[in-house]
C-alpha cells in the first residue's frame, strides 16, 4: 500500500486551504481586470501609424508583459516571503494607474500607457503561485488560481462591455473603471494569501523544499536538466502563443461569428471550458507519485494537441458548429496550458528533488512564450494576410498542434532514456 501511485491525500487545515484557494482566485481576477479589460473595446475605425489601433494596443501591452517575464526570471525566483504581499499591491496598483493614464493621455501616447500597464503585471502570477507551490495539494490550489485564466478573462471583458453598453462609458475610460471595481477585492485577496499557513513537514517530504534561487542555482538547474526542460518550454511557448491570440481577439472572433450583440457569450462559453479543465487538472492531486503525475500531465497534453488539430479540420468542413468549436478549442488549449501551471512544472521540480522554486521555470518559459505571442501578432498585422481572425486562429491551431504533439512524444522519450542513466529522473515521491 505504501508504494501505490494513487492516494487521496490529506489536505491542509480547512481554513488555510479555503484562504489559499479563494485568495488565489480573487487576486488573479483582480489583476486580470487591470490587464484585460481594455480588450472589451474594439476601437473600430481607429488607426495609428497606418496600423489597426487595437492591434497596436495589444502589441504594446504584450511587449510590456513580455519584458516583465524576463525581469521576473530574477525578481520572482529570488523573492522572499516577507516582501510578497507588498510587492503584489505595488505591481497591480501601478498597472491601474497606467490605465488612468491611458484614459487621459492623447492618442499617440496611449500605446505607451498600455506598455507601462503590462510591465509590472507579468510578475503577479509568480508571486501568487509562490503561496501555493510545494504543497501536497498544490494541484487543487493551483486549479483555483488557473480558473482565472478561463473564467475571469471572459468575465472582466463582459463587465467592460456592460459598462459601455449599459452606462455609456467610453472605450478609453472603461479599462480604468473596470480595474477600479475589482481593486478592493484584490487588496482583500492579498491579505487572505498572506494569512494562509506555511508548508508542513509532510509538504516538504512529498514535494521538496522551495526556496529563492540565485543566478548560480538557476544555471545549475539548466546545466543538469536543460534538455528535458527545453522540450517542455517548446510546448509551453506554442500553447502561450495560440491561447494568447485566442484570448486577445475573442471579441473579434465572436463578431465574425455574428454574435457581437451578445457579450454574455464571452463568459458563458468559457464556463464549461473552465469546469472541465479544472476538474481534470485537480484530479492530479490524487496521484502521489511525482513521476506518474508528470506523465499524466504530458499524455493529456499530447491528446489535446492532437484534438485541436482534428476539431479545427471538422470545423472547417462544417461538421462542428462555431460555438462548439470555440468551446472545444478552449478545452484543447487551456487544459495543457493549465496542466503546465498546476501540475507539470510543479511535479517536474518535485520529481527531481531540486531545491528551488517553480517560479524560475515559469518565467523562463513565459518570457519566450510572450516573445512568440508578439511575433505572431506582428506577423498578422504586417503580412497582409487575407485570412479572417477566425481562419488565422484555425491555422495557428493546426500548425502548433502538430509541432506540440511531436515535441511531447520526444520529451517523454528523452525523459525515459535519461531516467536509465541518471538516478534523479527515476525518483518517485
Order of alpha helices (4+ residues) and beta strands (2+ residues): alpha-beta-beta-alpha-alpha-alpha-alpha-alpha-alpha-alpha-alpha-alpha-alpha-alpha-alpha-alpha-alpha-alpha-alpha
